[in-house]
Amino acid sequence: MGEQTRLRAAMDEDLGTLKAELGVHRRLIQAIHVTQQEHTATLREHSDQLRELREETRELRAGQERILVGVEAIRDVLGRNLANDS
């Protein structure tokens, strides 16, 4: 009977240890879940910002093209005026 009691006590101790470890693992998985949600939200925000920046870059390039066309037109006019003055 003493051996059975000792074995049951050892099983209870092992079970308690397993339950404690399971609790630690459960909390760790929950923390990972929360972190993953935060990272997903941050990634979504960064993706939105990247889309906005790309659109703004396209607009800036279009504006730059218009400026370059205008500068070229001014150069042409100045070149013709200088040629006529010569």
C-alpha positions as CSV (number, residue, x, y, z in Angstrom):
1,M,0.0,0.0,0.0
2,G,2.9,2.4,0.7
3,E,4.2,1.9,-2.8
4,Q,0.8,2.7,-4.4
5,T,0.5,5.8,-2.3
6,R,4.0,6.9,-3.3
7,L,3.2,6.2,-7.0
8,R,-0.1,8.1,-6.8
9,A,1.7,11.0,-5.1
10,A,4.3,11.0,-7.8
11,M,1.5,11.0,-10.5
12,D,-0.3,13.8,-8.7
13,E,3.0,15.8,-8.7
14,D,3.6,15.1,-12.3
15,L,0.1,16.1,-13.2
16,G,0.5,19.3,-11.2
17,T,3.7,20.0,-13.1
18,L,2.1,19.4,-16.4
19,K,-0.9,21.6,-15.6
20,A,1.5,24.4,-14.6
21,E,3.5,24.0,-17.8
22,L,0.3,23.9,-19.8
23,G,-0.7,27.2,-18.2
24,V,2.6,28.8,-19.1
25,H,2.3,27.5,-22.7
26,R,-1.3,28.8,-22.9
27,R,-0.2,32.3,-21.7
28,L,2.7,32.2,-24.1
29,I,0.4,31.3,-27.0
30,Q,-2.0,34.1,-26.0
31,A,0.8,36.6,-25.9
32,I,1.9,35.5,-29.3
33,H,-1.6,35.9,-30.6
34,V,-1.8,39.4,-29.2
35,T,1.6,40.3,-30.7
36,Q,0.6,38.9,-34.1
37,Q,-2.6,41.0,-34.1
38,E,-0.6,44.1,-33.3
39,H,1.9,43.3,-36.0
40,T,-0.9,42.7,-38.5
41,A,-2.5,46.0,-37.6
42,T,0.8,47.8,-38.0
43,L,1.5,46.0,-41.3
44,R,-1.9,47.0,-42.6
45,E,-1.3,50.6,-41.6
46,H,2.1,50.6,-43.3
47,S,0.6,49.1,-46.4
48,D,-2.0,51.9,-46.5
49,Q,0.7,54.5,-46.0
50,L,2.7,53.0,-48.8
51,R,-0.3,53.1,-51.2
52,E,-0.7,56.8,-50.3
53,L,2.9,57.6,-50.8
54,R,2.9,55.8,-54.2
55,E,-0.1,57.9,-55.3
56,E,1.5,61.1,-54.1
57,T,4.7,60.1,-55.9
58,R,2.8,59.6,-59.1
59,E,1.2,63.1,-58.7
60,L,4.6,64.6,-58.0
61,R,6.0,63.0,-61.1
62,A,3.1,64.2,-63.2
63,G,3.6,67.8,-61.9
64,Q,7.4,67.5,-62.5
65,E,6.7,66.5,-66.1
66,R,4.4,69.5,-66.6
67,I,7.2,71.8,-65.2
68,L,9.8,70.2,-67.5
69,V,7.5,70.7,-70.5
70,G,7.0,74.4,-69.5
71,V,10.8,74.9,-69.0
72,E,11.4,73.4,-72.4
73,A,8.8,75.7,-74.0
74,I,10.4,78.7,-72.3
75,R,13.9,77.6,-73.6
76,D,12.4,77.3,-77.1
77,V,10.9,80.8,-76.9
78,L,14.1,82.3,-75.5
79,G,16.2,80.5,-78.1
80,R,14.0,81.9,-80.9
81,N,14.1,85.4,-79.5
82,L,17.9,85.2,-79.3
83,A,18.1,83.9,-82.8
84,N,15.8,86.7,-84.1
85,D,18.0,89.3,-82.3
86,S,21.1,88.1,-84.0
